[in-house]
Structure formats: structure tokens, C-alpha cells
Amino acid sequence: MVRPWRAFVVIVGSAAGLAANLPAHADGFRCGTRLVVEGTTRAQVRQWCGEPSDIATRTILRPPIIWRHGYPYHVGGSAIEVVVETWTYNLGPSKLMRRIRFEDSAVAEIETLGYGFHETRVSSR
């Protein structure tokens, strides 16, 4: 006979183990007193956090979508081009780095990376 509380413990333990294997995505990124979250504009992030250590830009093709009552609906047959920028903030060796992905100039995802590092500048003589 399996006791109900043991089954509960096994289920909760399994769920916790699965969650530990997921990539680290942050809900927000604090810059001073401001909190960068999904939907924050690129201009706001630059104003609050300063210049990133690295910027990568690319474009992706995506089907046109309209949102209605919180659900996405695909419209039309042709894809539209969306600009995607990825900014990386290296906050030094005592803090975790952050990677922010922008789609159409708004934050779409914030990812927490490993610890930062001291950047060395190469002199050009």
C-alpha cells in the first residue's frame, strides 16, 4: 500500500529535479534602482544600464501575428522580417553577466550567464 504523502514527496522531488536542469532565465535585471523586464525599450535599457559590453544584430523571418484576448493569431501567408539584437553586460568578476535579447526594440528575453571578467584592452600603436 502506497501512502499518499509518499507519492506527493516523490512527485515534488521529481519536479524539483527537472526544474534544476532548465536554463537560467531571469525575470528581470536591476540597473541601479530601475528594473529591466520584458517589454522595456532599448532606449530605456541604454539610459538605465549604460552601454553593453557586446551587441550582436541579426534578422529573423516570422509569420505575421496579431494578439487578441491574450492569444496570438497568425495572419497572412508571407513572413515579416524582425530585427533581433542581443546585448551582453559584463558586470565584472564579482557579478553575473546578463544577456538581453531585443525584438523590434523591446526586451523579449533576459538570460543570466556565468560570472563576468576583467576586460583587457589591446593597445594599438
N, C-alpha and C positions, 0 to 999 in steps of 0.2 A: 504494500500500500504506500503510495507516494503522498507525502504530506503537502498541502497546498503552499505552505510558506517556503518549502524547499524548492518547489517548482518556480516560485516567484524569485528566489535568490539566484537560481540558475539563469533565468531569463534576463534579470537585471545585470548579472555579471557578464553574460554574453553580449548584451547591448553595449555595455561599457567597453568591452574589449574591441568591438567593431568600431566604436567611435574613436578610440585611441589611434586607429590606423588611418583616419581621414586626414587630408592635408590641412595645414593650419591656415584658416581664413579668418581674418579679423572682422569684427562688426564695425569697428571704427579705428581711427588713427588720430591721436591727440597731437596737436601742434600748439604749444603754449596753452592758452585757455580755450582754444577752438577745437571742435571735434569734426574730423572729416569722415563723412559717411556716404553711402550710396546715394547718388543724385547731386552731390556737391559739385559745383562747376570747377573747371580747370583754372579759371581766373582766381577763384576763392582759394583753392589749394596753393597756388603760387603766392598769393598775398599772405596767407597764414603760415605756410611752411617754408617759403623761400624756394630757391632753385634746386631741383633734384640733382643727384649725382649722375644720373644717366636717363636719357629719353630715347625710346625706340618707337618708330611710327610705321604703321602698315595699314592697308585697307583690306576689308573683307566684303564678300558679297552675301547679302542676306535677303530673304523674301520680305516684301513689304508687310508690316504688321500694324494693325490698329488695336488699341486696348479698349474693351468695353466691359464695364462692370467687373474690372479686375482680371479679365481673361484676354489672352492675345488671340486675335483672329488674323489669319493670313489672307491678304487681298492681292489679286492680280497674279500674273504668271511670271513676270520678269523680276529679277533680283535688283536690289539697290546697293550702291557702294556706301560702306560705312567706314569712317576713319577711326582707327584704334591707336591710341598712344599708351605706352607703358612707361611710367615714371618709377625710378628706383631711388629711394632715400637711404643713404648710408649715414647712419647717425653715430658712427664711431664704435670702437671695440667694446664699450660697456652697455650698448643698447642694440636691440634687434632692428634689422633693416626692414623696410616696408616697400612693397611693390604695389603701385596703384595703376589700375587699368581704366582708361577713359574710353568711352564710346560716344561719339558725337559731342565731345567737350564736357561730358558729365561722368562722374565716378561710377563705374559699373562693378568693380571688384577691388577689394583691398586684401593683400596677402602678406602675412608675416614670414620673413625669411630668417636666416641664422644671424648671429652677431655680426656687426659691421667690422670695419678695419680702418687703419690709418691709411689715407690715400697719399701716395708718394708722387711728387711732381717731377717730371723729367725736364731738365734744363736744356733749352735749345740754343747752343752757342754757335 
